[in-house]
Amino acid sequence: MIGTGVLGVALLSLFLFAGAEVTQAAGQSDAMTEEEAVRLGEEFGIAVGAVDEDIQKELKLQQPQGVAVFEVIGSSRADYAGIKVRSVIKEIDKQEIRTMADFGRAIKKAMKECNFTVGTYEPADPGDPVGWGVNFHFVGCKRD
């Protein structure tokens, strides 16, 4: 009986380990590193980074979530869409963006499409008394 119990535990452990491997392998296709997200942002036409506590304070955000735009590359899809430096990307094609991984997955999927939208929280133009606002940018087909 002891041998049967040990065998049962061994089989259960093997089953759980194999299940974890399958789950992990399935999740790897959805994995996104910060470096890959940065590369995809550059391909889209923006230099981006995670919204950390310093950026949160500077931009007076409620929470350190989203992706900050540090640079917009001229004549890129992002530039044509009107995305601005210092804006915070909060949504891509109705998918909420909280982290760099969220951004990477969403922009990778969206760039395969001809048209998509990017929702940003942006600083107002100088002299605008309203302040910050939410904007939605239509991103059209890639121009060659």
N, CA, C and O of each residue as an XYZ file, in Angstrom:
576
protein
N       0.814     -1.197      0.000
C       0.000      0.000      0.000
C       0.853      1.254      0.000
O       0.500      2.237     -0.652
N       1.950      1.243      0.705
C       2.810      2.421      0.719
C       3.352      2.678     -0.681
O       3.433      3.825     -1.120
N       3.726      1.603     -1.384
C       4.238      1.749     -2.746
C       3.204      2.362     -3.668
O       3.551      3.175     -4.524
N       1.944      1.993     -3.513
C       0.876      2.538     -4.344
C       0.700      4.030     -4.075
O       0.495      4.809     -5.006
N       0.781      4.431     -2.801
C       0.649      5.850     -2.443
C       1.777      6.678     -3.026
O       1.552      7.777     -3.532
N       2.992      6.152     -2.955
C       4.147      6.861     -3.506
C       4.009      6.979     -5.021
O       4.287      8.027     -5.604
N       3.573      5.879     -5.653
C       3.377      5.889     -7.098
C       2.298      6.909     -7.475
O       2.442      7.634     -8.459
N       1.224      6.961     -6.691
C       0.145      7.922     -6.953
C       0.637      9.357     -6.841
O       0.301     10.198     -7.675
N       1.436      9.640     -5.809
C       1.988     10.984     -5.629
C       2.931     11.320     -6.782
O       2.924     12.440     -7.293
N       3.744     10.343     -7.189
C       4.675     10.564     -8.296
C       3.917     10.849     -9.590
O       4.285     11.753    -10.340
N       2.859     10.082     -9.853
C       2.070     10.303    -11.064
C       1.360     11.658    -11.021
O       1.298     12.369    -12.023
N       0.823     12.005     -9.840
C       0.157     13.290     -9.687
C       1.149     14.435     -9.915
O       0.828     15.418    -10.583
N       2.347     14.301     -9.358
C       3.376     15.326     -9.539
C       3.757     15.460    -11.006
O       3.904     16.569    -11.520
N       3.917     14.319    -11.678
C       4.259     14.326    -13.095
C       3.152     14.998    -13.908
O       3.427     15.785    -14.813
N       1.905     14.682    -13.577
C       0.762     15.274    -14.271
C       0.730     16.790    -14.070
O       0.540     17.543    -15.025
N       0.915     17.232    -12.827
C       0.897     18.661    -12.535
C       2.054     19.375    -13.219
O       1.887     20.479    -13.736
N       3.234     18.746    -13.223
C       4.404     19.333    -13.870
C       4.170     19.453    -15.370
O       4.468     20.488    -15.966
N       3.640     18.405    -15.977
C       3.368     18.418    -17.418
C       2.313     19.471    -17.742
O       2.421     20.165    -18.753
N       1.306     19.594    -16.902
C       0.269     20.605    -17.109
C       0.838     22.010    -17.016
O       0.457     22.895    -17.783
N       1.748     22.211    -16.078
C       2.381     23.519    -15.934
C       3.220     23.843    -17.161
O       3.239     24.987    -17.615
N       3.914     22.846    -17.699
C       4.725     23.057    -18.895
C       3.848     23.445    -20.082
O       4.196     24.352    -20.837
N       2.715     22.765    -20.252
C       1.811     23.069    -21.358
C       1.255     24.480    -21.199
O       1.204     25.242    -22.165
N       0.836     24.828    -19.982
C       0.306     26.164    -19.718
C       1.369     27.217    -19.968
O       1.088     28.252    -20.571
N       2.587     26.963    -19.511
C       3.668     27.917    -19.693
C       4.004     28.076    -21.172
O       4.233     29.191    -21.640
N       4.033     26.976    -21.902
C       4.338     27.037    -23.332
C       3.256     27.813    -24.077
O       3.560     28.587    -24.985
N       2.006     27.612    -23.699
C       0.906     28.329    -24.346
C       0.996     29.817    -24.047
O       0.697     30.637    -24.915
N       1.399     30.177    -22.844
C       1.500     31.574    -22.453
C       2.691     32.283    -23.063
O       2.698     33.512    -23.136
N       3.703     31.539    -23.507
C       4.894     32.160    -24.059
C       4.610     32.903    -25.352
O       5.270     33.901    -25.642
N       3.652     32.446    -26.128
C       3.333     33.146    -27.368
C       2.746     34.522    -27.066
O       2.794     35.415    -27.912
N       2.193     34.698    -25.867
C       1.596     35.954    -25.454
C       2.577     36.793    -24.634
O       2.273     37.932    -24.282
N       3.763     36.232    -24.326
C       4.741     36.931    -23.503
C       5.286     38.137    -24.262
O       5.458     38.096    -25.480
N       5.552     39.200    -23.526
C       6.067     40.416    -24.143
C       7.079     41.034    -23.191
O       6.754     41.344    -22.045
N       8.298     41.209    -23.664
C       9.318     41.856    -22.850
C       9.234     43.367    -23.047
O       8.669     43.846    -24.030
N       9.795     44.096    -22.113
C       9.813     45.552    -22.236
C      10.636     45.971    -23.455
O      10.286     46.928    -24.146
N      11.729     45.250    -23.715
C      12.577     45.561    -24.869
C      11.809     45.391    -26.178
O      11.928     46.218    -27.082
N      11.022     44.320    -26.280
C      10.226     44.080    -27.480
C       9.152     45.158    -27.628
O       8.884     45.619    -28.738
N       8.542     45.558    -26.520
C       7.526     46.614    -26.559
C       8.139     47.934    -27.029
O       7.526     48.661    -27.811
N       9.346     48.244    -26.554
C      10.044     49.460    -26.984
C      10.322     49.396    -28.483
O      10.113     50.378    -29.195
N      10.793     48.245    -28.965
C      11.087     48.067    -30.391
C       9.824     48.259    -31.236
O       9.855     48.923    -32.272
N       8.718     47.673    -30.784
C       7.451     47.812    -31.506
C       6.968     49.263    -31.504
O       6.410     49.741    -32.492
N       7.186     49.955    -30.391
C       6.844     51.374    -30.332
C       7.629     52.170    -31.361
O       7.078     53.034    -32.042
N       8.923     51.873    -31.470
C       9.762     52.561    -32.458
C       9.301     52.247    -33.875
O       9.311     53.121    -34.743
N       8.898     51.002    -34.110
C       8.380     50.621    -35.424
C       7.112     51.427    -35.747
O       6.886     51.807    -36.896
N       6.302     51.676    -34.737
C       5.085     52.477    -34.899
C       5.420     53.960    -35.065
O       4.686     54.699    -35.721
N       6.537     54.388    -34.462
C       6.963     55.775    -34.612
C       7.068     56.565    -33.328
O       7.050     57.796    -33.353
N       7.178     55.866    -32.189
C       7.297     56.565    -30.910
C       8.338     55.896    -30.023
O       8.523     54.680    -30.060
N       9.015     56.719    -29.223
C       9.885     56.213    -28.166
C       9.054     56.251    -26.893
O       8.529     57.300    -26.521
N       8.934     55.107    -26.223
C       8.029     54.990    -25.076
C       8.733     54.403    -23.862
O       9.820     53.833    -23.965
N       8.098     54.555    -22.728
C       8.562     53.955    -21.488
C       7.401     53.832    -20.522
O       6.358     54.467    -20.685
N       7.605     53.008    -19.522
C       6.561     52.804    -18.515
C       6.341     54.084    -17.720
O       7.271     54.859    -17.497
N       5.111     54.293    -17.300
C       4.803     55.414    -16.413
C       5.194     54.975    -15.009
O       4.535     54.131    -14.402
N       6.277     55.562    -14.501
C       6.708     55.248    -13.141
C       6.207     56.358    -12.206
O       5.478     57.253    -12.633
N       6.600     56.291    -10.945
C       6.099     57.273     -9.972
C       6.566     58.690    -10.288
O       5.827     59.646    -10.053
N       7.790     58.841    -10.820
C       8.278     60.177    -11.177
C       7.437     60.784    -12.293
O       7.037     61.946    -12.221
N       7.174     59.989    -13.323
C       6.349     60.469    -14.436
C       4.930     60.741    -13.944
O       4.298     61.713    -14.356
N       4.434     59.876    -13.061
C       3.095     60.067    -12.503
C       2.999     61.433    -11.819
O       2.034     62.169    -12.026
N       4.000     61.766    -11.006
C       3.987     63.053    -10.298
C       4.113     64.218    -11.274
O       3.384     65.205    -11.169
N       5.049     64.100    -12.230
C       5.271     65.184    -13.189
C       4.021     65.474    -14.012
O       3.685     66.632    -14.260
N       3.341     64.420    -14.428
C       2.164     64.589    -15.274
C       0.863     64.647    -14.477
O      -0.221     64.772    -15.046
N       0.987     64.556    -13.141
C      -0.163     64.640    -12.236
C      -1.226     63.585    -12.552
O      -2.415     63.886    -12.648
N      -0.768     62.349    -12.710
C      -1.673     61.231    -12.976
C      -2.136     60.623    -11.662
O      -1.423     60.691    -10.661
N      -3.320     60.032    -11.657
C      -3.838     59.406    -10.444
C      -3.062     58.146    -10.091
O      -2.806     57.886     -8.916
N      -2.685     57.358    -11.098
C      -1.963     56.105    -10.871
C      -0.830     55.987    -11.881
O      -0.928     56.518    -12.987
N       0.257     55.288    -11.507
C       1.363     55.104    -12.457
C       1.047     53.989    -13.455
O       1.646     52.915    -13.408
N       0.109     54.253    -14.349
C      -0.295     53.263    -15.347
C      -0.286     53.899    -16.720
O      -0.455     55.109    -16.868
N      -0.085     53.063    -17.717
C      -0.040     53.534    -19.090
C       1.388     53.555    -19.588
O       2.309     53.105    -18.907
N       1.558     54.082    -20.783
C       2.868     54.140    -21.418
C       3.114     55.583    -21.849
O       2.315     56.164    -22.584
N       4.223     56.154    -21.387
C       4.554     57.543    -21.693
C       5.261     57.639    -23.038
O       6.097     56.801    -23.376
N       4.914     58.674    -23.801
C       5.551     58.930    -25.093
C       6.643     59.975    -24.875
O       6.364     61.103    -24.468
N       7.893     59.586    -25.152
C       9.036     60.477    -24.970
C       9.453     61.169    -26.265
O      10.030     62.256    -26.241
N       9.156     60.529    -27.395
C       9.540     61.092    -28.692
C       8.596     60.563    -29.761
O       8.154     59.415    -29.698
N       8.292     61.402    -30.738
C       7.498     60.991    -31.895
C       8.390     61.136    -33.122
O       8.930     62.211    -33.381
N       8.539     60.062    -33.866
C       9.391     60.043    -35.051
C       8.622     60.652    -36.225
O       7.509     60.227    -36.534
N       9.220     61.644    -36.869
C       8.573     62.339    -37.975
C       8.192     61.412    -39.116
O       8.898     60.449    -39.413
N       7.075     61.711    -39.746
C       6.545     60.963    -40.898
C       6.239     59.496    -40.587
O       6.212     58.662    -41.492
N       6.010     59.187    -39.325
C       5.636     57.823    -38.923
C       4.116     57.741    -38.798
O       3.427     58.760    -38.856
N       3.604     56.538    -38.630
C       2.160     56.367    -38.426
C       1.703     57.122    -37.178
O       0.625     57.715    -37.161
N       2.530     57.094    -36.138
C       2.192     57.809    -34.902
C       2.144     59.316    -35.147
O       1.252     60.002    -34.649
N       3.102     59.826    -35.913
C       3.145     61.251    -36.235
C       1.915     61.657    -37.038
O       1.270     62.655    -36.717
N       1.582     60.898    -38.076
C       0.405     61.204    -38.895
C      -0.889     61.137    -38.077
O      -1.854     61.842    -38.374
N      -0.902     60.286    -37.046
C      -2.098     60.162    -36.200
C      -2.218     61.314    -35.204
O      -3.273     61.501    -34.599
N      -1.144     62.087    -35.029
C      -1.195     63.234    -34.131
C      -0.837     62.934    -32.690
O      -1.174     63.714    -31.800
N      -0.169     61.831    -32.442
C       0.248     61.507    -31.074
C       1.357     62.469    -30.669
O       2.264     62.747    -31.453
N       1.277     62.979    -29.434
C       2.192     64.018    -28.970
C       3.178     63.494    -27.933
O       2.907     62.538    -27.207
N       4.335     64.158    -27.893
C       5.313     63.912    -26.834
C       4.665     64.306    -25.508
O       3.899     65.268    -25.448
N       4.971     63.567    -24.456
C       4.448     63.739    -23.099
C       3.033     63.206    -22.929
O       2.459     63.329    -21.847
N       2.455     62.615    -23.978
C       1.142     61.993    -23.799
C       1.332     60.619    -23.166
O       2.423     60.050    -23.193
N       0.263     60.107    -22.604
C       0.279     58.781    -21.988
C      -0.732     57.920    -22.728
O      -1.918     58.245    -22.787
N      -0.251     56.820    -23.292
C      -1.136     55.909    -24.023
C      -1.903     55.071    -23.013
O      -1.317     54.369    -22.189
N      -3.230     55.160    -23.096
C      -4.105     54.451    -22.161
C      -4.901     53.344    -22.836
O      -5.437     52.467    -22.159
N      -4.984     53.376    -24.170
C      -5.826     52.409    -24.874
C      -5.357     52.272    -26.322
O      -4.981     53.257    -26.958
N      -5.384     51.047    -26.829
C      -5.140     50.787    -28.249
C      -6.249     49.869    -28.726
O      -6.424     48.762    -28.217
N      -6.996     50.348    -29.713
C      -8.121     49.588    -30.274
C      -9.022     48.996    -29.186
O      -9.339     47.807    -29.200
N      -9.424     49.846    -28.252
C     -10.338     49.503    -27.152
C      -9.737     48.548    -26.126
O     -10.460     48.028    -25.276
N      -8.427     48.307    -26.190
C      -7.759     47.461    -25.198
C      -6.999     48.373    -24.233
O      -6.149     49.160    -24.649
N      -7.315     48.259    -22.941
C      -6.688     49.108    -21.933
C      -5.190     48.829    -21.850
O      -4.756     47.678    -21.901
N      -4.408     49.901    -21.721
C      -2.956     49.797    -21.615
C      -2.552     50.256    -20.217
O      -2.701     51.428    -19.869
N      -2.043     49.324    -19.426
C      -1.571     49.646    -18.078
C      -0.059     49.506    -17.964
O       0.582     50.212    -17.186
N       0.507     48.585    -18.751
C       1.928     48.259    -18.646
C       2.580     48.261    -20.024
O       1.901     48.333    -21.049
N       3.899     48.181    -20.028
C       4.629     48.067    -21.297
C       4.254     46.777    -22.017
O       4.170     46.756    -23.245
N       4.028     45.705    -21.265
C       3.633     44.433    -21.890
C       2.269     44.572    -22.566
O       2.071     44.077    -23.675
N       1.327     45.246    -21.898
C       0.014     45.509    -22.513
C       0.198     46.277    -23.820
O      -0.397     45.943    -24.845
N       1.036     47.316    -23.760
C       1.295     48.134    -24.941
C       1.885     47.286    -26.070
O       1.428     47.354    -27.211
N       2.901     46.490    -25.742
C       3.559     45.678    -26.764
C       2.608     44.721    -27.452
O       2.589     44.623    -28.678
N       1.812     44.010    -26.652
C       0.855     43.060    -27.235
C      -0.178     43.780    -28.107
O      -0.504     43.323    -29.203
N      -0.687     44.905    -27.608
C      -1.744     45.619    -28.333
C      -1.221     46.264    -29.616
O      -1.877     46.191    -30.655
N      -0.050     46.893    -29.554
C       0.466     47.569    -30.749
C       0.915     46.546    -31.787
O       0.799     46.790    -32.988
N       1.421     45.414    -31.337
C       1.816     44.346    -32.270
C       0.599     43.861    -33.057
O       0.657     43.689    -34.274
N      -0.492     43.647    -32.343
C      -1.729     43.195    -32.987
C      -2.301     44.291    -33.885
O      -2.707     44.021    -35.015
N      -2.333     45.523    -33.383
C      -2.946     46.630    -34.124
C      -2.180     46.954    -35.399
O      -2.796     47.262    -36.420
N      -0.854     46.893    -35.364
C      -0.070     47.262    -36.544
C      -0.247     46.285    -37.697
O       0.113     46.591    -38.834
N      -0.796     45.118    -37.410
C      -1.096     44.163    -38.481
C      -2.333     44.603    -39.258
O      -2.555     44.174    -40.390
N      -3.135     45.465    -38.632
C      -4.354     45.981    -39.255
C      -4.023     47.270    -40.004
O      -3.016     47.923    -39.731
N      -4.864     47.610    -40.923
C      -4.665     48.849    -41.673
C      -5.031     50.056    -40.811
O      -4.297     51.044    -40.801
N      -6.133     49.997    -40.099
C      -6.627     51.119    -39.307
C      -6.870     50.691    -37.865
O      -7.365     49.594    -37.606
N      -6.511     51.577    -36.924
C      -6.808     51.337    -35.514
C      -6.809     52.664    -34.778
O      -6.453     53.696    -35.348
N      -7.209     52.641    -33.510
C      -7.243     53.864    -32.708
C      -6.309     53.748    -31.515
O      -6.054     52.659    -31.001
N      -5.802     54.904    -31.088
C      -4.959     54.995    -29.897
C      -5.564     56.075    -29.012
O      -5.736     57.216    -29.438
N      -5.886     55.705    -27.777
C      -6.417     56.664    -26.813
C      -5.293     57.170    -25.930
O      -4.556     56.378    -25.341
N      -5.155     58.501    -25.835
C      -4.086     59.087    -25.032
C      -4.638     60.111    -24.050
O      -5.698     60.703    -24.256
N      -3.889     60.292    -22.991
C      -4.116     61.356    -22.024
C      -2.999     62.345    -22.314
O      -1.825     62.001    -22.175
N      -3.339     63.575    -22.717
C      -2.338     64.489    -23.254
C      -2.319     65.832    -22.554
O      -3.330     66.296    -22.028
N      -1.140     66.448    -22.560
C      -1.068     67.819    -22.064
C      -1.741     68.747    -23.061
O      -1.727     68.496    -24.266
N      -2.322     69.808    -22.556
C      -2.941     70.798    -23.441
C      -1.852     71.624    -24.106
O      -0.712     71.656    -23.644
N      -2.209     72.277    -25.171
C      -1.279     73.187    -25.827
C      -1.008     74.358    -24.890
O      -1.865     74.715    -24.082
N       0.180     74.963    -24.992
C       0.495     76.112    -24.124
C      -0.575     77.200    -24.248
O      -1.009     77.538    -25.349
N      -0.983     77.731    -23.120
C      -1.994     78.777    -23.109
C      -3.422     78.268    -23.055
O      -4.358     79.058    -22.932
N      -3.602     76.951    -23.146
C      -4.951     76.372    -23.086
C      -5.365     76.280    -21.621
O      -4.714     75.574    -20.851
N      -6.424     76.969    -21.217
C      -6.815     76.979    -19.805
C      -7.441     75.669    -19.323
O      -7.573     75.452    -18.119
N      -7.824     74.802    -20.252
C      -8.504     73.566    -19.863
C      -7.541     72.567    -19.245
O      -7.921     71.840    -18.328
N      -6.321     72.512    -19.717
C      -5.349     71.568    -19.178
C      -5.337     70.267    -19.947
O      -5.492     70.248    -21.168
N      -5.151     69.181    -19.218
C      -5.017     67.857    -19.821
C      -6.347     67.361    -20.372
O      -7.417     67.785    -19.934
N      -6.258     66.458    -21.337
C      -7.475     65.898    -21.890
C      -7.234     64.539    -22.508
O      -6.097     64.149    -22.769
N      -8.318     63.829    -22.738
C      -8.260     62.518    -23.376
C      -8.518     62.716    -24.863
O      -9.458     63.409    -25.254
N      -7.687     62.111    -25.676
C      -7.841     62.198    -27.126
C      -7.779     60.812    -27.735
O      -7.089     59.927    -27.229
N      -8.501     60.633    -28.821
C      -8.443     59.384    -29.576
C      -7.865     59.696    -30.944
O      -8.326     60.603    -31.638
N      -6.860     58.939    -31.318
C      -6.147     59.151    -32.570
C      -6.458     58.010    -33.527
O      -6.339     56.836    -33.176
N      -6.854     58.370    -34.731
C      -7.088     57.382    -35.774
C      -5.761     57.141    -36.481
O      -5.128     58.075    -36.975
N      -5.350     55.884    -36.524
C      -4.107     55.512    -37.196
C      -4.486     54.831    -38.498
O      -5.092     53.759    -38.506
N      -4.121     55.467    -39.587
C      -4.459     54.933    -40.900
C      -3.410     53.976    -41.423
O      -2.427     53.664    -40.750
N      -3.641     53.524    -42.625
C      -2.721     52.597    -43.286
C      -1.326     53.200    -43.374
O      -1.161     54.417    -43.456
N      -0.338     52.335    -43.355
C       1.051     52.771    -43.454
C       1.276     53.438    -44.803
O       0.893     52.918    -45.850
N       1.913     54.614    -44.744
C       2.220     55.354    -45.975
C       3.657     55.062    -46.373
O       4.566     55.130    -45.546
N       3.855     54.741    -47.635
C       5.222     54.473    -48.111
C       5.808     55.655    -48.829
O       6.948     55.594    -49.290
